């Protein structure tokens, strides 16, 4: 699995904690900004860099951190096939993957501390779509995916 991570100034310390954890676990990743506090990138630039790369399949998943997670989420979801969810805890990060098949985890550096950010990322990366769901719920999630794809096609084309 190849991961992209990025943040603005507000998410920088959480991103750095996630980077350290990723390095220790051997997960392949690239830091696509902000890389230091002397050269800060706003959330919309970082999300606009990362989301198209997830869309193209260059990265399997991404983790983006701004002040609340909402800004990164809004920009990321402008790209067909990108499913970004702003989460505030481990459970929502797990369910974003299991139920929504999210491929970008967004979180807020003003909301979660670095340790929680690492745990949310660990859970997000360890969870598969439909993992631990009842059969009937998993079947509904597959129907959901078909419907979402049709909605995207009607907006963006095939």
N, C-alpha and C positions, 0 to 999 in steps of 0.2 A: 504494500500500500504506500502510495506517495501522497504526502500532505503539503499543502501550502498554509502558511500562517502569516498574519499581518495585523497591524494595529495603527491607530493614531497615537497621539501623545497620551491620551487618557487611558489607553489600554496597554501601554508600553511595559509596565512592570509585570502584568499578568502574562503578556506574550513572552517576556524573557524567562519567566518561571516555566512556561509550557515548553519553550525551546530547550531548557536544561533537562526537563523530563524526557522529551523526545530524544535528545542526544544520549541519555543514559539507557533508554530502552532500545535504541538502534533503529527506530522508525525513520524512514527516509523522508526528509522535509526540506523545504526552502522557505526562508524568511523573505517575504516580498515587501517589507516595509511596515513601519518605520524602523530603521536599523540602529539609529542613535538619536539622542534628544537634541542634537545640533542640526539635524536634517529631518524635521517632522513633516509627515504627509497627512493631509486631512482624510477623514474616514472615507469620503466619497472617491478619492483617488485610489486608495488602497483597495476598496471593494471593487472598483471599476477595473483594477489590474487583475485581481484574483478571480473574480467570478467568471470572466470569459475563459480563463484557463481551466477551470473546473468544467465549464460548459463543453469545451473541446476535448475533455478527457485527459489533459496533460497532468492533472492532479485528480486523485480519487475523491478526496475530501479536503475541506479547508476549515480553519478556525480563524475567525476575525473578531477583534476586540476594539471597541471604541468606548465612549463614556457609558452608554446604556445598552449597547448592542443593537439598538433600533436602527440607527443610521446605516450601519454596515448591512443589516438585514434588508432594508428598503432598497438600497442600491443593488445588492446582489440578486434580489428577486426580479430584477428587470431583464434577466437573461434566461432564455428558454432552456429548460432542463436543469436549471439551478433551483434548489430548494433550500433556502436559508431560513433558519429559525433562531430567534433571539431567546435564549434560555437564561434562567437565573438559578438553576440548581441541577444536581445530578439526575434527579428523576426526570425533569423536563428534557435534559440532554439525551437520556436513554430513550424516552418516548418519541422524541423528534426523529430518531433513527428508526425505531421499531415500527412506529405507526405512519409517520410522514415520509420516510425514506429520505430525510434531509441529507444533503451532501455538504452543507456549510453550517457550522455551529457559530453563532454570533453570541457574544456576551459583553457585559458592561464592566469596565474596570472600576467604575464608581460604585458598582453593586456587589461584585464578587471579589474576594481577595485572591492573591496568587495561588494559594493552596487549593481553594475551591475551583479555580480556573483549571488547574492541572487535573483534579479529580473529574471535573465535567468533561474535559478533553479525553481522558482515559476511557471513561464510560462511552462517550460518543464514538470513539474509534473502535471499541470492543463490541459494539452492538450492531447486529445485522438487521436488515429490514425484516419485519414480521417475527423477530426473535421473541420467544416466550409468549407469543399470542395464542389464544385459543384458535382452533381450526376455522370456526365461523368468522372470527375477526380477521384472520389472515386472508380468508377468501374475500372479505369486504375490502381489505386494503389493496388487493390485486385489482378489484373492480374500480376502486378509487384511482389507481394509477392510470388505467385506461381512460377514465373520464378526464383526468387532469391533462393527459397527453392530447386528448381531443380539444380541450379548451385552449391549450397552447398552440396547437395547429391552427385553430380558428383565428387566433390573434397574430401569430408570427408566420404562419404558413408552414408547410412541411419541410 
